[in-house]
Amino acid sequence: MAKVTAKYETIMILDLDLGEAAIAELVAKFKALVEANATLTNIDEWGKRRLAYAINDKPEGYYVFIEFEGSPAFPAELDRVYKITEGVMRSIIVCQDDVK
C-alpha cells in the first residue's frame, strides 16, 4: 500500500517583540519540525509586514510561509505546536490536494 501524502502550505505570524535572534530560532524550530515529519518543499520568510488588523494591540508581525508534503496526520500536530509556542501570533495550514 502506498504511503498517503498531500501538499500543504502554512503561514505563521510571529511577534516582532521577540527580537531578531528569537524569531530566527523559532523559524529554525518549525523548519526542523516540518523536516522531521514531512518533506519540506519551500520556506519563504516574508519578514515584517503590517497586519490587516491589530493582534494583541500589535500592528505588525513577522510572516513566514512554508510549503511541505506529508501525511494527513501531521498538520494537526503542527497546529498543536503553533498554539503552544510563545510568540506565534497567528497561523493557518491549508491542504493543496484533495485528501481522501
BELTADA-V957516 format. One record per residue. RES is the residue in one letter. SS is DSSP state (A for helix, B for strand, O for the rest). OMEGA is omega as a letter, one per 40 degrees, with the letter a starting at -180 (999 if undefined). D_FIRST is the distance of its C-alpha to the first C-alpha in Angstrom with 1 decimal. Layout:
BEGIN
res:RES ss:SS omega:OMEGA d_first:D_FIRST
res:RES ss:SS omega:OMEGA d_first:D_FIRST
END
This chain:
BEGIN
res:M ss:O omega:a d_first:0.0
res:A ss:O omega:i d_first:3.8
res:K ss:O omega:a d_first:6.5
res:V ss:O omega:i d_first:8.9
res:T ss:O omega:i d_first:12.3
res:A ss:B omega:i d_first:15.6
res:K ss:B omega:a d_first:19.0
res:Y ss:B omega:i d_first:21.8
res:E ss:B omega:a d_first:25.5
res:T ss:B omega:i d_first:27.9
res:I ss:B omega:i d_first:31.6
res:M ss:B omega:i d_first:33.7
res:I ss:B omega:a d_first:37.4
res:L ss:B omega:a d_first:39.1
res:D ss:O omega:i d_first:42.7
res:L ss:A omega:i d_first:45.1
res:D ss:A omega:i d_first:47.3
res:L ss:A omega:a d_first:44.9
res:G ss:O omega:a d_first:46.3
res:E ss:A omega:a d_first:44.8
res:A ss:A omega:a d_first:43.8
res:A ss:A omega:i d_first:42.0
res:I ss:A omega:i d_first:40.2
res:A ss:A omega:i d_first:39.0
res:E ss:A omega:i d_first:37.8
res:L ss:A omega:i d_first:35.8
res:V ss:A omega:i d_first:34.2
res:A ss:A omega:i d_first:33.3
res:K ss:A omega:a d_first:31.9
res:F ss:A omega:i d_first:29.6
res:K ss:A omega:i d_first:28.6
res:A ss:A omega:i d_first:27.7
res:L ss:A omega:i d_first:25.8
res:V ss:A omega:a d_first:23.6
res:E ss:A omega:a d_first:23.1
res:A ss:A omega:a d_first:22.1
res:N ss:A omega:a d_first:19.4
res:A ss:B omega:i d_first:18.4
res:T ss:B omega:i d_first:19.3
res:L ss:B omega:i d_first:23.0
res:T ss:B omega:a d_first:23.8
res:N ss:B omega:i d_first:27.4
res:I ss:B omega:a d_first:30.1
res:D ss:B omega:i d_first:33.4
res:E ss:B omega:a d_first:36.4
res:W ss:B omega:i d_first:38.5
res:G ss:B omega:a d_first:41.1
res:K ss:B omega:i d_first:43.9
res:R ss:B omega:i d_first:44.1
res:R ss:B omega:i d_first:46.1
res:L ss:B omega:i d_first:44.4
res:A ss:B omega:i d_first:44.7
res:Y ss:B omega:a d_first:46.2
res:A ss:B omega:i d_first:47.3
res:I ss:B omega:a d_first:44.8
res:N ss:O omega:a d_first:46.8
res:D ss:O omega:i d_first:49.9
res:K ss:B omega:a d_first:48.3
res:P ss:B omega:a d_first:48.6
res:E ss:B omega:i d_first:46.2
res:G ss:B omega:i d_first:42.9
res:Y ss:B omega:a d_first:40.8
res:Y ss:B omega:i d_first:37.8
res:V ss:B omega:a d_first:34.5
res:F ss:B omega:a d_first:31.7
res:I ss:B omega:i d_first:28.2
res:E ss:B omega:i d_first:25.1
res:F ss:B omega:i d_first:21.7
res:E ss:B omega:a d_first:17.9
res:G ss:B omega:i d_first:15.9
res:S ss:O omega:i d_first:13.9
res:P ss:O omega:i d_first:15.7
res:A ss:O omega:a d_first:17.1
res:F ss:A omega:a d_first:19.1
res:P ss:A omega:i d_first:21.7
res:A ss:A omega:i d_first:23.0
res:E ss:A omega:i d_first:23.7
res:L ss:A omega:i d_first:25.3
res:D ss:A omega:i d_first:27.4
res:R ss:A omega:a d_first:28.5
res:V ss:A omega:i d_first:29.6
res:Y ss:A omega:a d_first:31.5
res:K ss:A omega:a d_first:33.4
res:I ss:A omega:a d_first:34.6
res:T ss:O omega:i d_first:35.5
res:E ss:O omega:i d_first:39.2
res:G ss:O omega:i d_first:40.1
res:V ss:B omega:a d_first:37.2
res:M ss:B omega:i d_first:39.2
res:R ss:B omega:i d_first:36.5
res:S ss:B omega:i d_first:32.8
res:I ss:B omega:i d_first:30.3
res:I ss:B omega:a d_first:26.6
res:V ss:B omega:i d_first:25.4
res:C ss:B omega:i d_first:22.0
res:Q ss:O omega:a d_first:22.3
res:D ss:O omega:i d_first:19.2
res:D ss:O omega:a d_first:18.5
res:V ss:O omega:a d_first:15.8
res:K ss:O omega:999 d_first:14.6
END
